[in-house]
Amino acid sequence: MEPKQLNECPLHGTGVRPDFLVGRRLEQVLAAWHLYGTEPRSGPLDVWLIDSEEAATHVTTGPDWCLIVEPSVPFEGYEMAESGRVEVAPVHGETPFADHLGETVRAVREEADPDTGRLALEITFDSGRVRCETWSGDLRLSRK
């Protein structure tokens, strides 16, 4: 199946158009982290942006390395036996989004590839930007 739009993933479709976030205040951010033994957290694997309308926007990567942006309630953590566990918890400085809690989203911008769909999402606040991107199948978050 060929993508119909630039940001459409052949496997997952377009997901939600993230421009609905514009004008909403970021109230809370939850993240899923992989924990293995005593090693430090890796990830985050997923983030959920909870806005002033109490909507949860899930940002993660797909198995085909696209960036998924979808409305979704955060899941609960789970055990993976000898592979460790996944913990879902509010962020406290561990992601660039923590710097923007309480701020209003001013703009969003997507980057996509016609073959793989959405690759990045940049969210602009008054005090800066957060870039969400997929890199070799991993979710990467950075300050701009």
Order of alpha helices (4+ residues) and beta strands (2+ residues): beta-beta-beta-beta-beta-beta-beta-beta-beta-beta
